[in-house]
Amino acid sequence: MIRIETHLGLIEVSENYFADIIGQAVSECFGVSGLVNTTATQSVRSLFSRGNLRDKGVRVRAVDGQLVIDLHIAVTYGVNISAIAASIVNKVSYTVEEASGMRVTEVNVFVEEMLAE
């Protein structure tokens, strides 16, 4: 659970909620082949769930009442990686802020793989 304290009280939001909306936003970006498992735990879980993890390649945490998002992606060979990363940062920030009302301070994009398509 992501917990953020406000003047109105405590807000708790499931990581799966963020993983769903972030995964959808990233998959709509040009040049992204997919999200990549980031931890050994995710890799083992993907073996048992046939690769359909909701939080695959996504890590969301609250820092000082604001969200920090880490994304591990695979990109298509031959595309401009800096342009893809900038597009992902803008799209994910906008999507999460619109859907949740919580401020996103950082979106870190880690390119783990380059795939030929």
PDB file as gemmi writes it, atoms N, CA and C in Angstrom:
CRYST1    1.000    1.000    1.000  90.00  90.00  90.00 P 1                      
ATOM      1  N   MET A   1       0.823  -1.188   0.000  1.00  0.00           N  
ATOM      2  CA  MET A   1       0.000   0.000   0.000  1.00  0.00           C  
ATOM      3  C   MET A   1       0.864   1.247   0.000  1.00  0.00           C  
ATOM      4  N   ILE A   2       0.478   2.197  -0.794  1.00  0.00           N  
ATOM      5  CA  ILE A   2       1.098   3.520  -0.783  1.00  0.00           C  
ATOM      6  C   ILE A   2       0.291   4.359   0.202  1.00  0.00           C  
ATOM      7  N   ARG A   3       0.962   4.891   1.211  1.00  0.00           N  
ATOM      8  CA  ARG A   3       0.285   5.687   2.240  1.00  0.00           C  
ATOM      9  C   ARG A   3       0.781   7.117   2.190  1.00  0.00           C  
ATOM     10  N   ILE A   4      -0.161   8.049   2.097  1.00  0.00           N  
ATOM     11  CA  ILE A   4       0.184   9.469   2.091  1.00  0.00           C  
ATOM     12  C   ILE A   4      -0.713  10.174   3.090  1.00  0.00           C  
ATOM     13  N   GLU A   5      -0.093  10.915   3.982  1.00  0.00           N  
ATOM     14  CA  GLU A   5      -0.816  11.672   5.009  1.00  0.00           C  
ATOM     15  C   GLU A   5      -1.108  13.073   4.474  1.00  0.00           C  
ATOM     16  N   THR A   6      -2.380  13.479   4.550  1.00  0.00           N  
ATOM     17  CA  THR A   6      -2.775  14.831   4.156  1.00  0.00           C  
ATOM     18  C   THR A   6      -3.446  15.507   5.340  1.00  0.00           C  
ATOM     19  N   HIS A   7      -3.804  16.769   5.154  1.00  0.00           N  
ATOM     20  CA  HIS A   7      -4.489  17.490   6.226  1.00  0.00           C  
ATOM     21  C   HIS A   7      -5.897  16.934   6.472  1.00  0.00           C  
ATOM     22  N   LEU A   8      -6.412  16.167   5.522  1.00  0.00           N  
ATOM     23  CA  LEU A   8      -7.734  15.566   5.669  1.00  0.00           C  
ATOM     24  C   LEU A   8      -7.689  14.159   6.264  1.00  0.00           C  
ATOM     25  N   GLY A   9      -6.503  13.551   6.275  1.00  0.00           N  
ATOM     26  CA  GLY A   9      -6.372  12.200   6.806  1.00  0.00           C  
ATOM     27  C   GLY A   9      -5.391  11.382   6.013  1.00  0.00           C  
ATOM     28  N   LEU A  10      -5.463  10.070   6.179  1.00  0.00           N  
ATOM     29  CA  LEU A  10      -4.539   9.141   5.541  1.00  0.00           C  
ATOM     30  C   LEU A  10      -5.150   8.587   4.255  1.00  0.00           C  
ATOM     31  N   ILE A  11      -4.354   8.595   3.184  1.00  0.00           N  
ATOM     32  CA  ILE A  11      -4.775   8.025   1.908  1.00  0.00           C  
ATOM     33  C   ILE A  11      -3.951   6.763   1.679  1.00  0.00           C  
ATOM     34  N   GLU A  12      -4.627   5.655   1.403  1.00  0.00           N  
ATOM     35  CA  GLU A  12      -3.952   4.403   1.090  1.00  0.00           C  
ATOM     36  C   GLU A  12      -4.426   3.916  -0.279  1.00  0.00           C  
ATOM     37  N   VAL A  13      -3.464   3.666  -1.158  1.00  0.00           N  
ATOM     38  CA  VAL A  13      -3.774   3.201  -2.505  1.00  0.00           C  
ATOM     39  C   VAL A  13      -2.921   1.972  -2.789  1.00  0.00           C  
ATOM     40  N   SER A  14      -3.514   0.960  -3.368  1.00  0.00           N  
ATOM     41  CA  SER A  14      -2.825  -0.287  -3.693  1.00  0.00           C  
ATOM     42  C   SER A  14      -1.782  -0.074  -4.788  1.00  0.00           C  
ATOM     43  N   GLU A  15      -0.648  -0.776  -4.660  1.00  0.00           N  
ATOM     44  CA  GLU A  15       0.377  -0.734  -5.701  1.00  0.00           C  
ATOM     45  C   GLU A  15      -0.163  -1.306  -7.011  1.00  0.00           C  
ATOM     46  N   ASN A  16      -1.075  -2.270  -6.925  1.00  0.00           N  
ATOM     47  CA  ASN A  16      -1.656  -2.858  -8.134  1.00  0.00           C  
ATOM     48  C   ASN A  16      -2.453  -1.840  -8.944  1.00  0.00           C  
ATOM     49  N   TYR A  17      -3.085  -0.902  -8.257  1.00  0.00           N  
ATOM     50  CA  TYR A  17      -3.814   0.164  -8.963  1.00  0.00           C  
ATOM     51  C   TYR A  17      -2.841   0.961  -9.818  1.00  0.00           C  
ATOM     52  N   PHE A  18      -1.744   1.381  -9.203  1.00  0.00           N  
ATOM     53  CA  PHE A  18      -0.749   2.151  -9.946  1.00  0.00           C  
ATOM     54  C   PHE A  18      -0.107   1.311 -11.041  1.00  0.00           C  
ATOM     55  N   ALA A  19       0.198   0.056 -10.746  1.00  0.00           N  
ATOM     56  CA  ALA A  19       0.827  -0.815 -11.742  1.00  0.00           C  
ATOM     57  C   ALA A  19      -0.059  -0.960 -12.979  1.00  0.00           C  
ATOM     58  N   ASP A  20      -1.362  -1.073 -12.779  1.00  0.00           N  
ATOM     59  CA  ASP A  20      -2.290  -1.201 -13.910  1.00  0.00           C  
ATOM     60  C   ASP A  20      -2.295   0.047 -14.788  1.00  0.00           C  
ATOM     61  N   ILE A  21      -2.455   1.212 -14.164  1.00  0.00           N  
ATOM     62  CA  ILE A  21      -2.554   2.431 -14.983  1.00  0.00           C  
ATOM     63  C   ILE A  21      -1.198   2.799 -15.591  1.00  0.00           C  
ATOM     64  N   ILE A  22      -0.117   2.531 -14.876  1.00  0.00           N  
ATOM     65  CA  ILE A  22       1.208   2.825 -15.422  1.00  0.00           C  
ATOM     66  C   ILE A  22       1.535   1.864 -16.555  1.00  0.00           C  
ATOM     67  N   GLY A  23       1.254   0.581 -16.369  1.00  0.00           N  
ATOM     68  CA  GLY A  23       1.497  -0.401 -17.425  1.00  0.00           C  
ATOM     69  C   GLY A  23       0.741  -0.075 -18.693  1.00  0.00           C  
ATOM     70  N   GLN A  24      -0.495   0.349 -18.548  1.00  0.00           N  
ATOM     71  CA  GLN A  24      -1.302   0.738 -19.714  1.00  0.00           C  
ATOM     72  C   GLN A  24      -0.703   1.961 -20.405  1.00  0.00           C  
ATOM     73  N   ALA A  25      -0.300   2.959 -19.623  1.00  0.00           N  
ATOM     74  CA  ALA A  25       0.276   4.185 -20.194  1.00  0.00           C  
ATOM     75  C   ALA A  25       1.582   3.886 -20.925  1.00  0.00           C  
ATOM     76  N   VAL A  26       2.432   3.061 -20.339  1.00  0.00           N  
ATOM     77  CA  VAL A  26       3.717   2.736 -20.960  1.00  0.00           C  
ATOM     78  C   VAL A  26       3.516   1.940 -22.237  1.00  0.00           C  
ATOM     79  N   SER A  27       2.576   1.007 -22.239  1.00  0.00           N  
ATOM     80  CA  SER A  27       2.353   0.174 -23.423  1.00  0.00           C  
ATOM     81  C   SER A  27       1.840   0.986 -24.610  1.00  0.00           C  
ATOM     82  N   GLU A  28       1.269   2.156 -24.359  1.00  0.00           N  
ATOM     83  CA  GLU A  28       0.778   3.013 -25.433  1.00  0.00           C  
ATOM     84  C   GLU A  28       1.867   3.895 -26.038  1.00  0.00           C  
ATOM     85  N   CYS A  29       3.041   3.922 -25.436  1.00  0.00           N  
ATOM     86  CA  CYS A  29       4.136   4.758 -25.926  1.00  0.00           C  
ATOM     87  C   CYS A  29       4.856   4.076 -27.084  1.00  0.00           C  
ATOM     88  N   PHE A  30       5.167   4.837 -28.121  1.00  0.00           N  
ATOM     89  CA  PHE A  30       5.853   4.320 -29.305  1.00  0.00           C  
ATOM     90  C   PHE A  30       7.249   3.829 -28.929  1.00  0.00           C  
ATOM     91  N   GLY A  31       7.628   2.669 -29.441  1.00  0.00           N  
ATOM     92  CA  GLY A  31       8.969   2.147 -29.262  1.00  0.00           C  
ATOM     93  C   GLY A  31       9.161   1.258 -28.057  1.00  0.00           C  
ATOM     94  N   VAL A  32       8.145   1.132 -27.219  1.00  0.00           N  
ATOM     95  CA  VAL A  32       8.257   0.285 -26.035  1.00  0.00           C  
ATOM     96  C   VAL A  32       7.783  -1.114 -26.393  1.00  0.00           C  
ATOM     97  N   SER A  33       8.680  -2.097 -26.197  1.00  0.00           N  
ATOM     98  CA  SER A  33       8.328  -3.486 -26.474  1.00  0.00           C  
ATOM     99  C   SER A  33       7.629  -4.137 -25.297  1.00  0.00           C  
ATOM    100  N   GLY A  34       7.883  -3.635 -24.102  1.00  0.00           N  
ATOM    101  CA  GLY A  34       7.230  -4.181 -22.924  1.00  0.00           C  
ATOM    102  C   GLY A  34       7.965  -3.812 -21.654  1.00  0.00           C  
ATOM    103  N   LEU A  35       7.411  -4.268 -20.548  1.00  0.00           N  
ATOM    104  CA  LEU A  35       8.028  -4.074 -19.245  1.00  0.00           C  
ATOM    105  C   LEU A  35       8.831  -5.318 -18.894  1.00  0.00           C  
ATOM    106  N   VAL A  36       9.862  -5.150 -18.067  1.00  0.00           N  
ATOM    107  CA  VAL A  36      10.799  -6.221 -17.750  1.00  0.00           C  
ATOM    108  C   VAL A  36      10.781  -6.484 -16.250  1.00  0.00           C  
ATOM    109  N   ASN A  37      10.841  -7.771 -15.853  1.00  0.00           N  
ATOM    110  CA  ASN A  37      10.928  -8.111 -14.432  1.00  0.00           C  
ATOM    111  C   ASN A  37      12.146  -7.437 -13.817  1.00  0.00           C  
ATOM    112  N   THR A  38      11.968  -6.873 -12.618  1.00  0.00           N  
ATOM    113  CA  THR A  38      13.041  -6.120 -11.994  1.00  0.00           C  
ATOM    114  C   THR A  38      13.697  -6.843 -10.832  1.00  0.00           C  
ATOM    115  N   THR A  39      13.016  -7.785 -10.234  1.00  0.00           N  
ATOM    116  CA  THR A  39      13.566  -8.473  -9.070  1.00  0.00           C  
ATOM    117  C   THR A  39      13.469  -9.975  -9.268  1.00  0.00           C  
ATOM    118  N   ALA A  40      14.223 -10.688  -8.455  1.00  0.00           N  
ATOM    119  CA  ALA A  40      14.163 -12.146  -8.502  1.00  0.00           C  
ATOM    120  C   ALA A  40      12.772 -12.634  -8.107  1.00  0.00           C  
ATOM    121  N   THR A  41      12.144 -11.938  -7.181  1.00  0.00           N  
ATOM    122  CA  THR A  41      10.799 -12.294  -6.754  1.00  0.00           C  
ATOM    123  C   THR A  41       9.815 -12.210  -7.916  1.00  0.00           C  
ATOM    124  N   GLN A  42       9.907 -11.126  -8.697  1.00  0.00           N  
ATOM    125  CA  GLN A  42       9.032 -10.991  -9.853  1.00  0.00           C  
ATOM    126  C   GLN A  42       9.301 -12.084 -10.879  1.00  0.00           C  
ATOM    127  N   SER A  43      10.560 -12.439 -11.070  1.00  0.00           N  
ATOM    128  CA  SER A  43      10.898 -13.487 -12.034  1.00  0.00           C  
ATOM    129  C   SER A  43      10.303 -14.832 -11.628  1.00  0.00           C  
ATOM    130  N   VAL A  44      10.406 -15.163 -10.345  1.00  0.00           N  
ATOM    131  CA  VAL A  44       9.840 -16.426  -9.860  1.00  0.00           C  
ATOM    132  C   VAL A  44       8.322 -16.402  -9.963  1.00  0.00           C  
ATOM    133  N   ARG A  45       7.706 -15.286  -9.562  1.00  0.00           N  
ATOM    134  CA  ARG A  45       6.248 -15.180  -9.652  1.00  0.00           C  
ATOM    135  C   ARG A  45       5.775 -15.272 -11.091  1.00  0.00           C  
ATOM    136  N   SER A  46       6.554 -14.734 -12.041  1.00  0.00           N  
ATOM    137  CA  SER A  46       6.127 -14.779 -13.446  1.00  0.00           C  
ATOM    138  C   SER A  46       6.156 -16.203 -13.987  1.00  0.00           C  
ATOM    139  N   LEU A  47       7.028 -17.056 -13.441  1.00  0.00           N  
ATOM    140  CA  LEU A  47       7.039 -18.457 -13.854  1.00  0.00           C  
ATOM    141  C   LEU A  47       5.737 -19.155 -13.498  1.00  0.00           C  
ATOM    142  N   PHE A  48       5.207 -18.845 -12.325  1.00  0.00           N  
ATOM    143  CA  PHE A  48       3.988 -19.491 -11.860  1.00  0.00           C  
ATOM    144  C   PHE A  48       2.715 -18.844 -12.408  1.00  0.00           C  
ATOM    145  N   SER A  49       2.801 -17.586 -12.790  1.00  0.00           N  
ATOM    146  CA  SER A  49       1.609 -16.902 -13.301  1.00  0.00           C  
ATOM    147  C   SER A  49       1.635 -16.772 -14.823  1.00  0.00           C  
ATOM    148  N   ARG A  50       2.545 -17.489 -15.461  1.00  0.00           N  
ATOM    149  CA  ARG A  50       2.672 -17.485 -16.922  1.00  0.00           C  
ATOM    150  C   ARG A  50       2.991 -16.098 -17.471  1.00  0.00           C  
ATOM    151  N   GLY A  51       3.767 -15.313 -16.701  1.00  0.00           N  
ATOM    152  CA  GLY A  51       4.246 -14.023 -17.180  1.00  0.00           C  
ATOM    153  C   GLY A  51       3.280 -12.870 -17.052  1.00  0.00           C  
ATOM    154  N   ASN A  52       2.100 -13.090 -16.502  1.00  0.00           N  
ATOM    155  CA  ASN A  52       1.105 -12.026 -16.400  1.00  0.00           C  
ATOM    156  C   ASN A  52       1.108 -11.385 -15.016  1.00  0.00           C  
ATOM    157  N   LEU A  53       2.150 -10.634 -14.719  1.00  0.00           N  
ATOM    158  CA  LEU A  53       2.221  -9.935 -13.443  1.00  0.00           C  
ATOM    159  C   LEU A  53       1.695  -8.524 -13.603  1.00  0.00           C  
ATOM    160  N   ARG A  54       0.917  -8.072 -12.649  1.00  0.00           N  
ATOM    161  CA  ARG A  54       0.385  -6.720 -12.713  1.00  0.00           C  
ATOM    162  C   ARG A  54       1.474  -5.686 -12.468  1.00  0.00           C  
ATOM    163  N   ASP A  55       2.461  -6.045 -11.617  1.00  0.00           N  
ATOM    164  CA  ASP A  55       3.487  -5.087 -11.249  1.00  0.00           C  
ATOM    165  C   ASP A  55       4.806  -5.306 -11.987  1.00  0.00           C  
ATOM    166  N   LYS A  56       4.765  -6.017 -13.078  1.00  0.00           N  
ATOM    167  CA  LYS A  56       5.974  -6.325 -13.838  1.00  0.00           C  
ATOM    168  C   LYS A  56       6.657  -5.040 -14.305  1.00  0.00           C  
ATOM    169  N   GLY A  57       7.901  -4.841 -13.862  1.00  0.00           N  
ATOM    170  CA  GLY A  57       8.683  -3.700 -14.306  1.00  0.00           C  
ATOM    171  C   GLY A  57       8.316  -2.374 -13.678  1.00  0.00           C  
ATOM    172  N   VAL A  58       7.404  -2.365 -12.712  1.00  0.00           N  
ATOM    173  CA  VAL A  58       6.924  -1.112 -12.113  1.00  0.00           C  
ATOM    174  C   VAL A  58       7.185  -1.134 -10.614  1.00  0.00           C  
ATOM    175  N   ARG A  59       7.736  -0.046 -10.113  1.00  0.00           N  
ATOM    176  CA  ARG A  59       7.878   0.134  -8.663  1.00  0.00           C  
ATOM    177  C   ARG A  59       7.416   1.542  -8.330  1.00  0.00           C  
ATOM    178  N   VAL A  60       6.465   1.645  -7.423  1.00  0.00           N  
ATOM    179  CA  VAL A  60       5.925   2.937  -7.000  1.00  0.00           C  
ATOM    180  C   VAL A  60       6.123   3.069  -5.502  1.00  0.00           C  
ATOM    181  N   ARG A  61       6.603   4.222  -5.083  1.00  0.00           N  
ATOM    182  CA  ARG A  61       6.761   4.477  -3.654  1.00  0.00           C  
ATOM    183  C   ARG A  61       6.445   5.934  -3.359  1.00  0.00           C  
ATOM    184  N   ALA A  62       6.051   6.175  -2.116  1.00  0.00           N  
ATOM    185  CA  ALA A  62       5.746   7.529  -1.668  1.00  0.00           C  
ATOM    186  C   ALA A  62       6.950   8.081  -0.916  1.00  0.00           C  
ATOM    187  N   VAL A  63       7.396   9.271  -1.292  1.00  0.00           N  
ATOM    188  CA  VAL A  63       8.500   9.957  -0.626  1.00  0.00           C  
ATOM    189  C   VAL A  63       8.030  11.375  -0.311  1.00  0.00           C  
ATOM    190  N   ASP A  64       7.962  11.681   0.962  1.00  0.00           N  
ATOM    191  CA  ASP A  64       7.507  13.004   1.414  1.00  0.00           C  
ATOM    192  C   ASP A  64       6.133  13.376   0.845  1.00  0.00           C  
ATOM    193  N   GLY A  65       5.243  12.409   0.788  1.00  0.00           N  
ATOM    194  CA  GLY A  65       3.878  12.666   0.339  1.00  0.00           C  
ATOM    195  C   GLY A  65       3.708  12.755  -1.165  1.00  0.00           C  
ATOM    196  N   GLN A  66       4.754  12.433  -1.934  1.00  0.00           N  
ATOM    197  CA  GLN A  66       4.673  12.474  -3.387  1.00  0.00           C  
ATOM    198  C   GLN A  66       5.177  11.147  -3.947  1.00  0.00           C  
ATOM    199  N   LEU A  67       4.805  10.858  -5.173  1.00  0.00           N  
ATOM    200  CA  LEU A  67       5.116   9.553  -5.766  1.00  0.00           C  
ATOM    201  C   LEU A  67       6.421   9.570  -6.553  1.00  0.00           C  
ATOM    202  N   VAL A  68       7.178   8.485  -6.409  1.00  0.00           N  
ATOM    203  CA  VAL A  68       8.370   8.231  -7.207  1.00  0.00           C  
ATOM    204  C   VAL A  68       8.136   6.898  -7.911  1.00  0.00           C  
ATOM    205  N   ILE A  69       8.295   6.893  -9.230  1.00  0.00           N  
ATOM    206  CA  ILE A  69       7.994   5.720 -10.045  1.00  0.00           C  
ATOM    207  C   ILE A  69       9.260   5.267 -10.761  1.00  0.00           C  
ATOM    208  N   ASP A  70       9.571   3.972 -10.647  1.00  0.00           N  
ATOM    209  CA  ASP A  70      10.683   3.356 -11.378  1.00  0.00           C  
ATOM    210  C   ASP A  70      10.097   2.395 -12.399  1.00  0.00           C  
ATOM    211  N   LEU A  71      10.546   2.506 -13.650  1.00  0.00           N  
ATOM    212  CA  LEU A  71      10.075   1.649 -14.735  1.00  0.00           C  
ATOM    213  C   LEU A  71      11.256   0.952 -15.387  1.00  0.00           C  
ATOM    214  N   HIS A  72      11.138  -0.335 -15.596  1.00  0.00           N  
ATOM    215  CA  HIS A  72      12.157  -1.122 -16.285  1.00  0.00           C  
ATOM    216  C   HIS A  72      11.517  -1.624 -17.566  1.00  0.00           C  
ATOM    217  N   ILE A  73      12.062  -1.184 -18.711  1.00  0.00           N  
ATOM    218  CA  ILE A  73      11.406  -1.450 -19.990  1.00  0.00           C  
ATOM    219  C   ILE A  73      12.337  -2.128 -20.980  1.00  0.00           C  
ATOM    220  N   ALA A  74      11.730  -2.688 -22.010  1.00  0.00           N  
ATOM    221  CA  ALA A  74      12.428  -3.172 -23.200  1.00  0.00           C  
ATOM    222  C   ALA A  74      11.981  -2.282 -24.349  1.00  0.00           C  
ATOM    223  N   VAL A  75      12.932  -1.856 -25.168  1.00  0.00           N  
ATOM    224  CA  VAL A  75      12.608  -0.967 -26.289  1.00  0.00           C  
ATOM    225  C   VAL A  75      12.848  -1.689 -27.609  1.00  0.00           C  
ATOM    226  N   THR A  76      12.262  -1.152 -28.654  1.00  0.00           N  
ATOM    227  CA  THR A  76      12.429  -1.678 -30.000  1.00  0.00           C  
ATOM    228  C   THR A  76      13.759  -1.196 -30.566  1.00  0.00           C  
ATOM    229  N   TYR A  77      14.482  -2.092 -31.199  1.00  0.00           N  
ATOM    230  CA  TYR A  77      15.773  -1.757 -31.780  1.00  0.00           C  
ATOM    231  C   TYR A  77      15.614  -0.654 -32.827  1.00  0.00           C  
ATOM    232  N   GLY A  78      16.513   0.326 -32.791  1.00  0.00           N  
ATOM    233  CA  GLY A  78      16.552   1.361 -33.809  1.00  0.00           C  
ATOM    234  C   GLY A  78      15.790   2.626 -33.482  1.00  0.00           C  
ATOM    235  N   VAL A  79      15.166   2.700 -32.328  1.00  0.00           N  
ATOM    236  CA  VAL A  79      14.432   3.911 -31.971  1.00  0.00           C  
ATOM    237  C   VAL A  79      15.292   4.783 -31.057  1.00  0.00           C  
ATOM    238  N   ASN A  80      14.970   6.052 -30.997  1.00  0.00           N  
ATOM    239  CA  ASN A  80      15.695   7.011 -30.177  1.00  0.00           C  
ATOM    240  C   ASN A  80      15.298   6.815 -28.715  1.00  0.00           C  
ATOM    241  N   ILE A  81      16.222   6.313 -27.907  1.00  0.00           N  
ATOM    242  CA  ILE A  81      15.918   5.966 -26.520  1.00  0.00           C  
ATOM    243  C   ILE A  81      15.587   7.198 -25.688  1.00  0.00           C  
ATOM    244  N   SER A  82      16.295   8.291 -25.906  1.00  0.00           N  
ATOM    245  CA  SER A  82      16.004   9.496 -25.111  1.00  0.00           C  
ATOM    246  C   SER A  82      14.617  10.047 -25.424  1.00  0.00           C  
ATOM    247  N   ALA A  83      14.186   9.942 -26.668  1.00  0.00           N  
ATOM    248  CA  ALA A  83      12.839  10.400 -27.034  1.00  0.00           C  
ATOM    249  C   ALA A  83      11.779   9.494 -26.406  1.00  0.00           C  
ATOM    250  N   ILE A  84      12.035   8.188 -26.396  1.00  0.00           N  
ATOM    251  CA  ILE A  84      11.099   7.257 -25.768  1.00  0.00           C  
ATOM    252  C   ILE A  84      10.997   7.534 -24.277  1.00  0.00           C  
ATOM    253  N   ALA A  85      12.138   7.716 -23.621  1.00  0.00           N  
ATOM    254  CA  ALA A  85      12.149   7.973 -22.177  1.00  0.00           C  
ATOM    255  C   ALA A  85      11.405   9.262 -21.843  1.00  0.00           C  
ATOM    256  N   ALA A  86      11.619  10.309 -22.616  1.00  0.00           N  
ATOM    257  CA  ALA A  86      10.921  11.579 -22.375  1.00  0.00           C  
ATOM    258  C   ALA A  86       9.412  11.419 -22.553  1.00  0.00           C  
ATOM    259  N   SER A  87       9.024  10.662 -23.572  1.00  0.00           N  
ATOM    260  CA  SER A  87       7.607  10.413 -23.817  1.00  0.00           C  
ATOM    261  C   SER A  87       6.976   9.636 -22.660  1.00  0.00           C  
ATOM    262  N   ILE A  88       7.692   8.624 -22.165  1.00  0.00           N  
ATOM    263  CA  ILE A  88       7.188   7.816 -21.051  1.00  0.00           C  
ATOM    264  C   ILE A  88       7.038   8.667 -19.795  1.00  0.00           C  
ATOM    265  N   VAL A  89       8.040   9.480 -19.499  1.00  0.00           N  
ATOM    266  CA  VAL A  89       7.994  10.334 -18.304  1.00  0.00           C  
ATOM    267  C   VAL A  89       6.778  11.244 -18.346  1.00  0.00           C  
ATOM    268  N   ASN A  90       6.551  11.891 -19.479  1.00  0.00           N  
ATOM    269  CA  ASN A  90       5.403  12.800 -19.605  1.00  0.00           C  
ATOM    270  C   ASN A  90       4.071  12.062 -19.511  1.00  0.00           C  
ATOM    271  N   LYS A  91       3.953  10.959 -20.228  1.00  0.00           N  
ATOM    272  CA  LYS A  91       2.685  10.217 -20.251  1.00  0.00           C  
ATOM    273  C   LYS A  91       2.352   9.614 -18.893  1.00  0.00           C  
ATOM    274  N   VAL A  92       3.345   8.990 -18.238  1.00  0.00           N  
ATOM    275  CA  VAL A  92       3.105   8.355 -16.945  1.00  0.00           C  
ATOM    276  C   VAL A  92       2.779   9.402 -15.886  1.00  0.00           C  
ATOM    277  N   SER A  93       3.535  10.496 -15.856  1.00  0.00           N  
ATOM    278  CA  SER A  93       3.259  11.558 -14.876  1.00  0.00           C  
ATOM    279  C   SER A  93       1.838  12.082 -15.026  1.00  0.00           C  
ATOM    280  N   TYR A  94       1.466  12.412 -16.253  1.00  0.00           N  
ATOM    281  CA  TYR A  94       0.138  12.951 -16.514  1.00  0.00           C  
ATOM    282  C   TYR A  94      -0.955  11.946 -16.147  1.00  0.00           C  
ATOM    283  N   THR A  95      -0.794  10.697 -16.580  1.00  0.00           N  
ATOM    284  CA  THR A  95      -1.809   9.671 -16.342  1.00  0.00           C  
ATOM    285  C   THR A  95      -2.017   9.417 -14.856  1.00  0.00           C  
ATOM    286  N   VAL A  96      -0.930   9.262 -14.106  1.00  0.00           N  
ATOM    287  CA  VAL A  96      -1.038   8.980 -12.674  1.00  0.00           C  
ATOM    288  C   VAL A  96      -1.623  10.167 -11.918  1.00  0.00           C  
ATOM    289  N   GLU A  97      -1.186  11.380 -12.254  1.00  0.00           N  
ATOM    290  CA  GLU A  97      -1.715  12.558 -11.561  1.00  0.00           C  
ATOM    291  C   GLU A  97      -3.198  12.764 -11.855  1.00  0.00           C  
ATOM    292  N   GLU A  98      -3.615  12.516 -13.092  1.00  0.00           N  
ATOM    293  CA  GLU A  98      -5.030  12.651 -13.437  1.00  0.00           C  
ATOM    294  C   GLU A  98      -5.882  11.572 -12.777  1.00  0.00           C  
ATOM    295  N   ALA A  99      -5.371  10.351 -12.727  1.00  0.00           N  
ATOM    296  CA  ALA A  99      -6.148   9.231 -12.189  1.00  0.00           C  
ATOM    297  C   ALA A  99      -6.219   9.231 -10.668  1.00  0.00           C  
ATOM    298  N   SER A 100      -5.172   9.689 -10.012  1.00  0.00           N  
ATOM    299  CA  SER A 100      -5.126   9.567  -8.552  1.00  0.00           C  
ATOM    300  C   SER A 100      -5.168  10.897  -7.811  1.00  0.00           C  
ATOM    301  N   GLY A 101      -4.813  11.971  -8.479  1.00  0.00           N  
ATOM    302  CA  GLY A 101      -4.741  13.258  -7.795  1.00  0.00           C  
ATOM    303  C   GLY A 101      -3.481  13.424  -6.966  1.00  0.00           C  
ATOM    304  N   MET A 102      -2.588  12.443  -7.016  1.00  0.00           N  
ATOM    305  CA  MET A 102      -1.332  12.512  -6.269  1.00  0.00           C  
ATOM    306  C   MET A 102      -0.237  13.053  -7.176  1.00  0.00           C  
ATOM    307  N   ARG A 103       0.661  13.834  -6.614  1.00  0.00           N  
ATOM    308  CA  ARG A 103       1.727  14.448  -7.387  1.00  0.00           C  
ATOM    309  C   ARG A 103       2.860  13.454  -7.616  1.00  0.00           C  
ATOM    310  N   VAL A 104       3.340  13.393  -8.857  1.00  0.00           N  
ATOM    311  CA  VAL A 104       4.478  12.547  -9.224  1.00  0.00           C  
ATOM    312  C   VAL A 104       5.707  13.445  -9.317  1.00  0.00           C  
ATOM    313  N   THR A 105       6.726  13.169  -8.491  1.00  0.00           N  
ATOM    314  CA  THR A 105       7.936  13.994  -8.517  1.00  0.00           C  
ATOM    315  C   THR A 105       9.018  13.410  -9.416  1.00  0.00           C  
ATOM    316  N   GLU A 106       9.036  12.092  -9.564  1.00  0.00           N  
ATOM    317  CA  GLU A 106      10.072  11.443 -10.366  1.00  0.00           C  
ATOM    318  C   GLU A 106       9.504  10.254 -11.116  1.00  0.00           C  
ATOM    319  N   VAL A 107       9.925  10.117 -12.360  1.00  0.00           N  
ATOM    320  CA  VAL A 107       9.694   8.897 -13.125  1.00  0.00           C  
ATOM    321  C   VAL A 107      11.059   8.490 -13.670  1.00  0.00           C  
ATOM    322  N   ASN A 108      11.598   7.419 -13.133  1.00  0.00           N  
ATOM    323  CA  ASN A 108      12.904   6.915 -13.556  1.00  0.00           C  
ATOM    324  C   ASN A 108      12.694   5.785 -14.543  1.00  0.00           C  
ATOM    325  N   VAL A 109      13.273   5.908 -15.737  1.00  0.00           N  
ATOM    326  CA  VAL A 109      13.116   4.912 -16.788  1.00  0.00           C  
ATOM    327  C   VAL A 109      14.455   4.192 -16.983  1.00  0.00           C  
ATOM    328  N   PHE A 110      14.435   2.875 -16.790  1.00  0.00           N  
ATOM    329  CA  PHE A 110      15.625   2.049 -16.970  1.00  0.00           C  
ATOM    330  C   PHE A 110      15.396   1.156 -18.186  1.00  0.00           C  
ATOM    331  N   VAL A 111      16.238   1.301 -19.201  1.00  0.00           N  
ATOM    332  CA  VAL A 111      16.127   0.464 -20.395  1.00  0.00           C  
ATOM    333  C   VAL A 111      16.950  -0.799 -20.128  1.00  0.00           C  
ATOM    334  N   GLU A 112      16.265  -1.922 -20.004  1.00  0.00           N  
ATOM    335  CA  GLU A 112      16.908  -3.195 -19.666  1.00  0.00           C  
ATOM    336  C   GLU A 112      17.239  -4.040 -20.890  1.00  0.00           C  
ATOM    337  N   GLU A 113      16.420  -3.919 -21.926  1.00  0.00           N  
ATOM    338  CA  GLU A 113      16.600  -4.763 -23.118  1.00  0.00           C  
ATOM    339  C   GLU A 113      16.297  -3.973 -24.378  1.00  0.00           C  
ATOM    340  N   MET A 114      16.905  -4.420 -25.478  1.00  0.00           N  
ATOM    341  CA  MET A 114      16.587  -3.869 -26.782  1.00  0.00           C  
ATOM    342  C   MET A 114      16.203  -5.043 -27.667  1.00  0.00           C  
ATOM    343  N   LEU A 115      15.001  -5.036 -28.185  1.00  0.00           N  
ATOM    344  CA  LEU A 115      14.482  -6.166 -28.951  1.00  0.00           C  
ATOM    345  C   LEU A 115      14.265  -5.800 -30.408  1.00  0.00           C  
ATOM    346  N   ALA A 116      14.592  -6.707 -31.292  1.00  0.00           N  
ATOM    347  CA  ALA A 116      14.333  -6.529 -32.717  1.00  0.00           C  
ATOM    348  C   ALA A 116      12.913  -6.969 -33.003  1.00  0.00           C  
ATOM    349  N   GLU A 117      12.206  -6.185 -33.787  1.00  0.00           N  
ATOM    350  CA  GLU A 117      10.822  -6.569 -34.140  1.00  0.00           C  
ATOM    351  C   GLU A 117      10.618  -6.550 -35.612  1.00  0.00           C  
TER     352      GLU A 117                                                      
END                                                                             
